[in-house]
Amino acid sequence: MFSLLRRAAHKSRLQGLQFALHRGCHHAPRVVLSPLVEEALSAQHPVVALESTIITHGMPFPQNLETALEVEEIIKKQGAVPATVAILEGQIHAGLSHDQLRDLATKDNCVKTSRRDFPYVLAKGLSGGTTVSGTMVVAHKVGIPIFVTGGIGGVHRGAESTMDISADLTELGRTPVTVVSAGVKSILDVGRTLEYLETQGVCVSVMGSDAMFPDFFTRDSGFMAPCHVESPALAAMMMLKRAELDLDSGMLIAVPIPEEHEAEGHLIKEAIEEAVKEAEAEDVCGRDVTPFILRRVSEITAGHSLQSNIALIKNNAKVGAEIAVEHAKLSNPAFRSVPASMESKPVTGSEDSSRPG
């Protein structure tokens, strides 16, 4: 009897400890939502997630900050709420103030954060720019169904021997978030990337009148996507049908670069070929490949690639916000438009007092 009582007491102490640990974890905020994002999600208004590696690793200052602010304004003008995702000193945020964006844009020690990197970055209290993969994880966790970026990662050239395949692709295969991008980065093996997405069960569609798959700087990569949609409303309906089936995979909506910026795209592709060869000669690998090539391409093209990059990101933001608004109409019959109180809120440093989500 005494042995039974002692075991029961030991079990009770363990349960008490587990409860205390659970309570401690519960009070530690996992994702901090800005007031604007929190209000929009609570009211079932359209929210568009944005990645932050474009800010921390994709562009130099001040273009990175200017582009981030302009993209957020484009999304607001379409009637949606932008939610830039990033890690600031060990805390995940969805929705950043102007001051937070500036801080992120000027930091030198941000970690490029994919799914695998969260435990390390958070435990060390570091700051990080989230990749496509990392942003999808956060967007799904807080209930944002759509995410806009420039171009996703993919299967790198020579991956048959290096096994260099972006985590973005496997994330699309297991996280139900719709990603709007200008296809895949043209430094990649586009054909193998599309094959890998098919293996992962990812619905890939082009926004437009045909299924020619874009490769970031040009509208036609030479490969066809499985399907195309003619309007944001149809893309939103695809999102709804995916959700109705409760598929645990994401979708990729590829938006071709605007035609007026494509003329430079062919020259940029030549610069990319040169930069890829340089990366191979200097043995650049892993997460350093893309930043190296983008930097060299910008140098070779005297900045023209950066301007095209900014143009396509803005275009993606407009299309992504349009899809988000159409999706809100389908998902929430009471939805009309974003309340005036939300549209008129300025993005200031006072929003730092965000509440955990």
C-alpha positions as CSV (number, residue, x, y, z in Angstrom):
1,M,0.0,0.0,0.0
2,F,2.8,2.4,1.0
3,S,4.5,1.7,-2.3
4,L,1.3,2.5,-4.2
5,L,0.9,5.7,-2.3
6,R,4.5,6.7,-3.0
7,R,4.1,6.0,-6.7
8,A,0.9,8.0,-6.7
9,A,2.6,11.0,-5.0
10,H,5.5,10.8,-7.4
11,K,3.1,10.8,-10.3
12,S,1.3,13.8,-8.8
13,R,4.5,15.7,-8.6
14,L,5.4,14.9,-12.2
15,Q,2.0,16.1,-13.3
16,G,2.4,19.3,-11.3
17,L,5.8,19.9,-12.9
18,Q,4.4,19.2,-16.4
19,F,1.5,21.6,-15.7
20,A,3.9,24.3,-14.5
21,L,6.1,23.8,-17.6
22,H,3.0,24.0,-19.8
23,R,1.9,27.2,-18.1
24,G,5.3,28.7,-18.5
25,C,5.3,27.9,-22.2
26,H,1.8,29.2,-22.6
27,H,2.8,32.6,-21.2
28,A,5.8,32.8,-23.6
29,P,4.5,34.4,-26.8
30,R,5.2,32.3,-29.9
31,V,4.2,34.9,-32.5
32,V,3.7,38.6,-31.8
33,L,1.0,40.1,-34.1
34,S,0.9,43.8,-34.8
35,P,-2.4,45.4,-33.7
36,L,-3.4,45.8,-37.4
37,V,-2.8,42.2,-38.2
38,E,-4.4,41.0,-35.1
39,E,-7.5,43.1,-35.7
40,A,-7.7,41.9,-39.4
41,L,-7.4,38.2,-38.5
42,S,-10.0,38.5,-35.7
43,A,-12.5,40.2,-38.1
44,Q,-11.7,37.6,-40.9
45,H,-10.4,40.4,-43.2
46,P,-7.8,39.6,-45.9
47,V,-4.2,39.5,-44.7
48,V,-1.2,38.9,-46.9
49,A,2.1,37.5,-45.4
50,L,5.4,38.9,-46.6
51,E,8.8,37.4,-46.2
52,S,11.8,39.3,-44.8
53,T,14.9,37.8,-46.4
54,I,14.2,40.2,-49.3
55,I,14.9,42.9,-46.7
56,T,17.8,41.3,-44.8
57,H,19.6,39.5,-47.6
58,G,18.0,40.3,-51.0
59,M,18.6,44.0,-51.4
60,P,21.0,46.7,-50.2
61,F,19.9,49.6,-48.0
62,P,17.9,51.9,-48.6
63,Q,16.2,50.0,-51.5
64,N,15.3,47.2,-49.1
65,L,13.4,49.4,-46.7
66,E,11.8,51.5,-49.5
67,T,10.6,48.4,-51.3
68,A,9.2,46.9,-48.1
69,L,7.2,50.0,-47.3
70,E,6.0,50.4,-50.9
71,V,4.9,46.7,-51.1
72,E,2.9,47.1,-47.9
73,E,1.2,50.2,-49.3
74,I,0.3,48.3,-52.5
75,I,-1.4,45.6,-50.4
76,K,-3.3,48.1,-48.3
77,K,-4.6,49.9,-51.5
78,Q,-6.1,46.6,-52.7
79,G,-8.0,46.3,-49.4
80,A,-5.8,43.8,-47.6
81,V,-3.5,44.0,-44.6
82,P,0.2,43.3,-45.0
83,A,2.0,41.1,-42.4
84,T,5.7,41.1,-42.8
85,V,7.2,38.1,-40.9
86,A,10.6,38.4,-39.2
87,I,12.4,37.4,-36.0
88,L,13.5,40.3,-33.8
89,E,15.9,39.4,-30.9
90,G,14.5,35.9,-30.5
91,Q,10.8,36.8,-31.0
92,I,8.8,36.0,-34.1
93,H,6.7,38.8,-35.4
94,A,3.9,38.9,-38.0
95,G,3.4,42.6,-38.9
96,L,6.1,45.1,-38.3
97,S,6.1,48.8,-37.5
98,H,8.1,51.4,-39.6
99,D,10.8,51.4,-36.9
100,Q,11.0,47.6,-36.8
101,L,11.3,47.5,-40.6
102,R,14.1,50.1,-40.5
103,D,15.8,48.2,-37.8
104,L,15.6,45.0,-39.8
105,A,16.8,46.7,-43.0
106,T,19.9,48.1,-41.4
107,K,21.0,45.1,-39.3
108,D,24.2,43.3,-40.4
109,N,23.9,40.1,-38.4
110,C,20.4,38.8,-39.3
111,V,20.2,35.0,-39.8
112,K,18.6,33.7,-43.0
113,T,15.8,31.7,-41.3
114,S,14.2,28.7,-42.9
115,R,12.1,26.0,-41.0
116,R,15.3,24.3,-39.7
117,D,16.7,27.5,-38.3
118,F,13.9,28.6,-35.9
119,P,15.1,26.6,-32.8
120,Y,18.6,28.0,-33.0
121,V,17.7,31.6,-33.8
122,L,15.0,31.7,-31.1
123,A,17.1,30.0,-28.5
124,K,20.0,32.4,-29.1
125,G,17.8,35.5,-29.1
126,L,18.9,36.4,-32.6
127,S,17.2,38.4,-35.3
128,G,16.4,36.7,-38.6
129,G,14.9,37.3,-42.0
130,T,12.4,34.5,-42.8
131,T,12.7,32.7,-46.1
132,V,9.8,31.4,-48.1
133,S,9.8,28.2,-46.0
134,G,10.1,30.1,-42.7
135,T,7.4,32.6,-43.6
136,M,5.0,29.8,-44.6
137,V,5.5,28.1,-41.2
138,V,4.6,31.3,-39.4
139,A,1.7,32.3,-41.7
140,H,0.1,28.9,-41.2
141,K,0.6,29.0,-37.5
142,V,-1.3,32.4,-37.2
143,G,-3.9,31.6,-39.8
144,I,-2.8,33.7,-42.8
145,P,-3.6,31.6,-45.9
146,I,-1.7,33.6,-48.6
147,F,1.9,34.8,-48.9
148,V,3.6,37.0,-51.4
149,T,7.3,36.8,-52.4
150,G,9.6,37.6,-55.3
151,G,10.6,34.1,-56.4
152,I,10.7,30.8,-54.6
153,G,13.8,28.6,-54.2
154,G,14.0,25.3,-56.0
155,V,16.2,22.6,-57.4
156,H,19.7,24.0,-58.1
157,R,21.6,23.3,-61.2
158,G,23.7,20.2,-60.7
159,A,21.5,19.0,-57.9
160,E,21.7,15.4,-59.2
161,S,25.2,15.4,-57.6
162,T,25.0,18.1,-54.9
163,M,21.4,17.4,-53.7
164,D,21.0,21.2,-53.3
165,I,17.2,21.5,-53.2
166,S,15.5,24.4,-51.5
167,A,13.4,23.7,-48.4
168,D,10.8,26.0,-50.0
169,L,9.7,23.0,-52.1
170,T,9.1,20.6,-49.3
171,E,7.4,23.3,-47.3
172,L,5.0,23.8,-50.2
173,G,4.3,20.1,-50.0
174,R,3.4,20.0,-46.3
175,T,2.1,23.5,-45.4
176,P,-1.3,24.7,-46.7
177,V,-0.4,28.2,-47.6
178,T,-0.8,29.7,-51.1
179,V,2.4,31.3,-52.3
180,V,2.3,34.1,-55.0
181,S,5.6,34.5,-56.8
182,A,7.1,35.3,-60.2
183,G,7.8,31.6,-60.7
184,V,11.1,30.3,-59.5
185,K,14.4,32.2,-59.6
186,S,16.1,31.9,-63.0
187,I,19.4,30.7,-61.4
188,L,17.7,27.4,-60.8
189,D,16.9,24.3,-62.8
190,V,13.3,25.2,-63.6
191,G,12.3,21.8,-65.2
192,R,13.5,19.8,-62.2
193,T,11.9,22.2,-59.8
194,L,8.5,21.7,-61.5
195,E,9.0,17.9,-61.3
196,Y,9.8,18.1,-57.6
197,L,6.7,20.2,-56.9
198,E,4.6,17.6,-58.7
199,T,6.2,14.9,-56.5
200,Q,5.3,17.0,-53.5
201,G,1.7,17.2,-54.6
202,V,1.8,21.0,-55.0
203,C,-0.8,22.6,-57.2
204,V,1.1,25.0,-59.5
205,S,-0.8,27.5,-61.6
206,V,0.1,30.5,-63.7
207,M,-1.9,33.7,-63.4
208,G,-2.8,34.6,-67.0
209,S,-4.2,33.5,-70.3
210,D,-1.8,30.6,-70.8
211,A,0.3,28.2,-68.7
212,M,3.8,29.4,-69.7
213,F,5.8,29.2,-66.5
214,P,7.8,32.3,-65.7
215,D,11.3,32.3,-64.3
216,F,11.5,35.5,-62.4
217,F,13.0,37.9,-64.9
218,T,11.3,36.6,-68.0
219,R,7.7,35.5,-68.7
220,D,8.5,32.2,-70.4
221,S,11.0,29.8,-68.9
222,G,10.5,27.3,-71.7
223,F,8.4,25.1,-69.4
224,M,4.6,24.8,-68.9
225,A,2.8,24.8,-65.6
226,P,0.1,22.1,-65.1
227,C,-2.6,24.8,-65.3
228,H,-3.4,28.5,-65.4
229,V,-6.1,30.8,-63.9
230,E,-7.4,33.9,-65.6
231,S,-8.4,35.9,-62.6
232,P,-7.7,36.5,-58.8
233,A,-11.3,35.3,-58.2
234,L,-10.5,31.9,-59.8
235,A,-7.3,31.6,-57.8
236,A,-9.2,32.3,-54.6
237,M,-11.7,29.6,-55.6
238,M,-8.8,27.1,-55.9
239,M,-7.7,28.1,-52.4
240,L,-11.2,27.4,-51.1
241,K,-11.5,24.0,-52.8
242,R,-8.1,23.0,-51.5
243,A,-9.2,23.9,-48.0
244,E,-12.5,22.0,-48.4
245,L,-10.5,18.9,-49.2
246,D,-8.3,19.6,-46.1
247,L,-5.1,19.0,-48.2
248,D,-2.0,19.5,-46.2
249,S,-0.1,20.9,-49.2
250,G,0.3,24.5,-50.4
251,M,-0.3,26.1,-53.8
252,L,2.0,28.1,-56.0
253,I,0.5,30.9,-58.1
254,A,3.1,32.1,-60.6
255,V,2.7,35.7,-61.8
256,P,4.8,36.6,-64.9
257,I,6.9,39.8,-64.7
258,P,5.1,42.8,-66.3
259,E,5.9,42.9,-70.0
260,E,7.5,46.4,-69.8
261,H,10.2,45.0,-67.6
262,E,10.8,41.7,-69.5
263,A,12.9,43.3,-72.2
264,E,15.7,43.7,-69.6
265,G,15.1,40.1,-68.4
266,H,16.9,38.5,-71.3
267,L,20.0,40.6,-70.7
268,I,19.7,39.7,-67.0
269,K,19.6,36.0,-67.8
270,E,22.9,36.3,-69.6
271,A,24.4,38.0,-66.5
272,I,23.0,35.2,-64.4
273,E,24.8,32.6,-66.5
274,E,28.0,34.5,-65.9
275,A,27.3,34.8,-62.1
276,V,26.5,31.1,-61.8
277,K,29.9,30.2,-63.4
278,E,31.6,32.5,-60.9
279,A,29.8,30.9,-58.0
280,E,30.9,27.5,-59.2
281,A,34.5,28.7,-59.6
282,E,34.6,30.2,-56.1
283,D,32.9,27.1,-54.6
284,V,30.0,29.0,-53.2
285,C,27.4,26.6,-51.9
286,G,24.3,26.2,-49.7
287,R,22.4,29.2,-48.5
288,D,25.2,31.5,-49.8
289,V,24.5,30.7,-53.4
290,T,21.5,32.9,-54.0
291,P,22.7,36.1,-52.3
292,F,26.1,35.7,-54.1
293,I,24.5,35.4,-57.5
294,L,21.9,38.2,-57.0
295,R,24.7,40.5,-55.8
296,R,26.9,39.7,-58.8
297,V,24.0,40.0,-61.3
298,S,23.2,43.4,-59.9
299,E,26.8,44.5,-60.3
300,I,27.1,43.0,-63.9
301,T,23.9,44.7,-65.0
302,A,24.7,48.0,-63.3
303,G,21.6,47.8,-61.1
304,H,19.1,46.9,-63.8
305,S,18.4,43.5,-62.2
306,L,17.5,45.2,-58.9
307,Q,15.0,47.5,-60.6
308,S,13.3,44.5,-62.4
309,N,13.3,42.6,-59.1
310,I,11.5,45.5,-57.3
311,A,9.0,45.8,-60.2
312,L,8.0,42.1,-60.1
313,I,7.7,42.1,-56.3
314,K,5.3,45.0,-56.4
315,N,3.3,43.3,-59.2
316,N,3.2,40.1,-57.1
317,A,2.0,42.1,-54.1
318,K,-0.9,43.6,-56.1
319,V,-2.0,40.3,-57.5
320,G,-1.6,38.5,-54.1
321,A,-3.7,41.2,-52.3
322,E,-6.4,40.9,-55.0
323,I,-6.5,37.1,-54.5
324,A,-6.6,37.6,-50.7
325,V,-9.6,40.0,-51.0
326,E,-11.5,37.5,-53.3
327,H,-10.7,34.7,-50.9
328,A,-12.1,36.7,-48.0
329,K,-15.3,37.3,-50.0
330,L,-15.7,33.5,-50.5
331,S,-14.8,32.6,-46.9
332,N,-16.7,35.3,-45.1
333,P,-20.1,36.2,-46.5
334,A,-20.2,39.2,-44.3
335,F,-17.0,40.6,-45.8
336,R,-17.3,43.9,-47.6
337,S,-14.0,45.7,-47.3
338,V,-11.3,46.6,-44.8
339,P,-12.8,49.0,-42.2
340,A,-11.8,52.6,-42.6
341,S,-10.2,52.5,-39.1
342,M,-7.8,49.8,-40.3
343,E,-7.0,51.5,-43.6
344,S,-6.2,54.8,-42.0
345,K,-3.9,53.5,-39.3
346,P,-0.4,54.8,-39.8
347,V,2.6,52.5,-39.6
348,T,4.6,53.9,-36.7
349,G,6.8,52.8,-34.0
350,S,3.9,53.0,-31.5
351,E,2.7,49.6,-32.9
352,D,5.6,47.9,-31.1
353,S,3.3,47.1,-28.1
354,S,2.0,44.1,-30.0
355,R,0.1,41.4,-28.3
356,P,1.1,37.8,-28.7
357,G,-1.0,35.6,-30.9
